[in-house]
Amino acid sequence: MDGNNFFTFPSIKRLHNASINELCSCGTGFRAKTIKSIAERIVDGSINIDELRKYRYSEAKELLLSICGIGNKIADCILLFSLEKTEAFPIDIWIARSLYAYYRSLFSKQTSKLTFKSAKLTVNQYNLLSKIMQEHFGKYAGYAQQYLYYHMRHQANKKW
């Protein structure tokens, strides 16, 4: 279209049948094994996307976290962007910095001492921050997260 090529996302069966090398050739890098693992679990029926969508947030997240290669942030991204769990609050370094800058008063004394200068949060830090933000923003915490992400990237003059 207009001189640009666009590609659709491959079917789950195509992902399942692809080799790790084929997945890596698409620029997936270290994520190729996770993609392959998820595709296998969907094809063999141990993960049913339609059923997963019906789960409560915590149940769906627990299942996603059981998949090798999926951590808190990726699980929350899947929950928010694919499974309609708007309470999911994915936290990366940009969001952690925004929480430190704008929402420090919501955290306990122990948590407010965090500076979020490292590129990675511990599992406990992630879970605590996520819970606090879900309680603060309610069932649409994921939308608030998107505004915070945009704001922090925009403030840093990052290109989209």
N, C-alpha and C positions, 0 to 999 in steps of 0.2 A: 504494500500500500504506500503510495507516495514515494516510491523508490526504496522503501524499507522492508526488510524481511521480518516476519513475525512467526513464532513457533508456538504451538500449543504444548501444554504439559503432557508428557507421555502417560498412557494408561497404566494402571497398577500392574497389569499382567506384563506389559512391556518393561516396566521397572524390575519386576520379579525375574524376568528372563534375561535381563542385561547382566553382563559380567561386571565385576568391580572395575576392571580397566575401562570398560565402556562408560560406566558412570563417572569415573575420574576424568575421562576425556571431555566431559561436559562441564568441567570446572568445579566439581563437587569436592575435590580434595579429600581430606580425612573424613568427610561426612558420607562418603560413598558406602562404607560398611553399614552405617546407620540406616541410610536409605534402603539398602538391600534387605536389612533385617526387618524393617517396618513393612516393606512390600511382601516379604515372605509371611509375616504374621497376618497380614490382611488376606492374602491369597489362601493360606491354610485355615482361615476362619477364627484364629485365636484373637484377632481384633476385628470387630465389626463397627465400622465408622457410624452407621446409622444408630446402633445401640449406644455407642460411646457418646453421641450427641444427647441422648436421653439421660445419661448419668448426671448426678450432681457434680458440681465443680471439683470437690475434693476427691470423689471416686474416679472421675476421669483423669485427674492429674496423677493420682496414684498409679493408675494403669500406664499412663504415658511414661512416668518415671521408671517403670519396670523395664522399659526398653533400653537396651544398651546404647549409649550415645546421646540419650535425651536427659538433659538436666532441667533444673527449675525454669530458667528463662525460656528455653525452647518449648517446654511443656506449656508454659503460660502463653507463649505466642500461638501455639497450635490451638489451645483452648479459646483464646480471644478471636483469632482471625479465621479459624476453620470450624470451630464447634459451637460458636455463638454463646460462649461463656463470658459475658461482658464484665463480670467481676474479676476476671483474671487481670493481673497487674504485672506484666513482664518488666524485669529490672535488669538493665545493663548499666555500664558505667555512666552513660548520659543521664539516665533516670536517677541513679544513685546520687550524682552530683546535684541534680535538681532537688532531690529530697533534702539533701544537706543544706542547700541554699535557701529553700523556701518553706520547708516543713519540719525543720529541726525541733520546733517547739512541741511537736506531736510525740516525740520519742522520749523514752525514759532517760535518766541521767547516764546510764551505761551506754545506751545507743547513741545519745547525742554527742558523745565524745568521738564517735567515728568520723573520720575525715573523708572517706571514700576516695582516697588518692590512689589506691591500688586498682588494678584493672579487673579484679575479681572479688566478689563477695563470698564469704563462707556460706555454707548451706543454712546455718542458724541465722546469720545476718539477713540473708535473702528472705527466709521464711518470716522472720520478725517484721521486716520492713513491708513485705507484701501484705501481711495480716493488718498492720497498722493502716496502710493506705486503703485496703479494702473496707475496713471499718470506717475510715474517714470519708471516702467517696461513695461507698455503698455499691449497689448492684451495677453501676456504670463506671466502676473504677478504671476499666480498660480504656474508656474514652478519655478520661482525665490523663491517663498515661500517655496517650497519643498526643494530646495537646502539650504536655510537658516535654515529650521527646522533640516535637517540632520546635518548641520555644528554645530549648537548649541548643539544638543544632543550628537554628537560625542565629541565636546570640553569638555562636562561635564561628559564624560565617562559613558554615559547611555547605558544600554543594550537594544537591540532590541528584 
